[in-house]
Structures are given as C-alpha cells and as structure tokens.
Amino acid sequence: ELKNLLLNLLNNTQSFLYCREFEGCRVGECVLGNPHILVADELNASVAIKIRKPTQGIITERCGINSHAAVIARSLNIPVVSGVENPVRLIPHNQDILVDGDNGTIIINPDKATLRRKTGSGSKGKTPPEVVEPVPGFRVLADIDRSDEVQKALSAMADGIGLYRTEFELLYRGHDLGEREQTEIYQGILNKMQGKPVYIRMFDLGSDKAAPWLGLKEEENPALGCRGARLLLSHPEIVRTQARAIAKASGISPVNVIYPMITDLEQFRQLKKMFLDAVADLEQVRVSHG
C-alpha cells in the first residue's frame, strides 16, 4: 500500500478500476450499474470497506482468511478466491468471469451449460450451518459487524452478542452517524436480543479502518499511532455522541461497553470518565464498563 501510495503521489495519479465498458469505476460503484468481479493483487481493509453491490465476487493473489478484508467479504456473502498469481495481468478486464468460492475455482467466459450447472436449479448451493442447541453452563456469544447480522446470531441460537464492532456501521455507510441515528441502530439490536447480553465496542477507528471524514494525518505506522483508544481520547466529540446513543438505548435492556485497543489502566479510566460525563444528565442509564 505504501509503495502504491508513493507512486501515485510522485506520478500525480488517482487509482481507479477498469470496467468492461467504463474506465472510471470505483470499488462498490459502477456508473453503468453492471455486476462486477473485483480482481486485485491484494485486498486490504481500506478497499474492502468500500465494497457494495455491484461487486459479486473477488479474486486476489493475497488475502488471508482472517484478514479484515475476508471478514467483510464473508459478512456480505461475497465469494473470494485467493492465491491466484498475478490475477490482474492474468485475467482480462473485459471478460465474463465465474467465481466458485466453495471450490476455489475461476472460469473465464463460461459457456451456458456451465452457468446453468453452477448458478441454476441444479446447483446444490451452500449447506446451511448446523444449529446446536444451547448447552447449560456453557455460554456462546456471537460477533457482529452490523446491526442486520443480529438475525444470523439468533438463528444460530447464540446466547448473546459478545462483540459488536460498531465502527463498521460507519465504514459501510462512508460517513459519520449522529446521536439519533446511532440510538436507533442500538435500540434495534437490543429489541431483537430481548434481554440477552450485548457487548458494544466503542468505535475502533484508525490504521486500516480509515475514516476520511475525521481528517486524520497520515502516519508512518498507523497501527501504532492514533487508533482505537488513542483516537477516541483525541476526539471527545466522537465518544460523547456514541456514549449518549448507547446510554439512551440501554433503557430497553442493560448494555456492556467495551473500549478498543486499551494499553493501560489509565486509558480505560479516562475513557470511562468521558463516557460517564457525557451521559450524566440522562436517566435510566444501564451500562456496565469493561
């Protein structure tokens, strides 16, 4: 990423995608509204968070199964085939591509019979995961990135939400969310969970989860710079808005708040104080910290 950024700055160029019929598309956008297969040497989180329709599949040379990019793709039910050497040079940008994420295969210009077999009624499709009944004394909580994933957690009979990565709500929308919008999102989750435990993590922004609207300075190593707890401490307005939204939502059922990337006890105390100061004027705040 640093190499490409430096080259773009030196050449005064702006990177964009080559589409079959239009050479100005961006990730998740198409002027013509065509479905796309995204082909890239490497898919980093700063690109993956922009993925929307019309992206139908992803082909990369490097994309770890537990990377942010892979997590995002899975949450969107987008198939990914990785480990393809030099895919950008190997695969022409104006060809039809069929991606089979289950088998890790790619077919260029598939014939009609292949399309029918892979996408038609004859396709076996994904086998839904087996749901296991809750085990007494053994609590299993779900991780979610967005509010619309709550139903998946309930379908899997999860005992609650163990980690709600709230920053992805912002990253998917591409802009900040006000107090009212956040409150409605959190209330929706708590209503659906019907009293089951919910752990909401405050925004973990920075590093590969960039938020352009914050106007953060470019850093030599953003993973060790202004991110997580350090970013929240330097932007008290973000903490205040989110704290008030969580506190208002807690009127439905109690909430557990987690702070991101804490490095010492003092950081936790500072963030907790900022949270409590922000909600001091509110009634019926049912929030636990940590």
Long-range contacts (C-beta under 8 A, 24 or more apart in sequence): 1-44, 1-46, 18-93, 19-93, 20-93, 20-94, 26-50, 27-51, 27-55, 28-52, 28-53, 28-54, 28-55, 30-54, 37-97, 37-99, 39-87, 39-88, 39-91, 39-93, 39-97, 40-87, 40-88, 41-86, 41-87, 41-88, 43-67, 43-69, 43-73, 43-80, 44-68, 44-69, 44-208, 45-69, 45-72, 45-208, 45-209, 46-208, 46-209, 46-210, 48-72, 48-73, 49-168, 49-171, 49-172, 49-209, 50-174, 51-76, 51-78, 52-172, 56-99, 57-81, 57-97, 57-99, 57-101, 58-99, 59-84, 59-87, 59-91, 59-97, 59-99, 59-106, 60-84, 60-87, 61-85, 61-86, 61-87, 68-208, 68-209, 71-145, 72-145, 72-168, 75-145, 75-146, 75-149, 81-105, 81-106, 102-126, 129-156, 131-155, 131-156, 131-157, 132-157, 133-157, 134-159, 141-197, 141-199, 146-172, 147-185, 147-188, 147-189, 150-188, 150-189, 150-192, 150-193, 151-192, 154-192, 154-193, 158-196, 159-196, 159-197, 160-193, 160-196, 160-197, 160-198, 160-199, 161-189, 161-193, 161-196, 161-197, 161-198, 161-199, 161-200, 162-197, 162-199, 163-199, 163-201, 163-258, 164-189, 164-198, 164-199, 164-200, 164-201, 165-201, 165-204, 166-200, 166-201, 166-202, 166-203, 166-242, 167-203, 167-204, 167-205, 167-209, 167-211, 170-203, 170-205, 170-211, 171-209, 171-211, 175-213, 176-211, 176-213, 178-241, 179-241, 179-244, 179-245, 179-248, 180-245, 182-241, 182-242, 182-245, 182-246, 183-244, 183-245, 183-248, 183-249, 185-245, 186-245, 186-246, 186-249, 186-255, 187-248, 187-249, 187-252, 189-249, 190-249, 190-250, 190-252, 190-253, 190-255, 191-252, 193-253, 194-253, 195-253, 197-254, 197-256, 198-253, 198-255, 198-256, 199-256, 199-257, 199-258, 200-246, 200-255, 200-256, 200-257, 200-258, 201-257, 201-258, 201-259, 201-260, 202-232, 202-239, 202-242, 202-243, 202-257, 202-258, 202-259, 202-260, 202-271, 203-231, 203-232, 203-238, 203-242, 203-260, 204-228, 204-260, 204-261, 205-231, 206-230, 206-231, 227-261, 228-260, 228-261, 228-262, 229-259, 229-260, 229-261, 229-262, 229-263, 229-267, 229-268, 229-271, 230-261, 230-267, 232-259, 232-260, 232-271, 232-274, 233-267, 233-270, 233-271, 233-274, 236-274, 239-271, 239-274, 239-275, 239-278, 240-274, 240-278, 243-274, 243-275, 243-278, 243-279, 244-278, 244-279, 244-282, 246-287, 247-278, 247-279, 247-282, 247-285, 247-287, 248-282, 250-284, 250-285, 250-286, 250-287, 251-284, 251-286, 253-286, 254-286, 254-287, 254-288, 255-286, 255-287, 255-288, 256-287, 256-288, 256-289, 256-290, 257-287, 257-288, 257-289, 257-290, 258-290, 259-289, 259-290
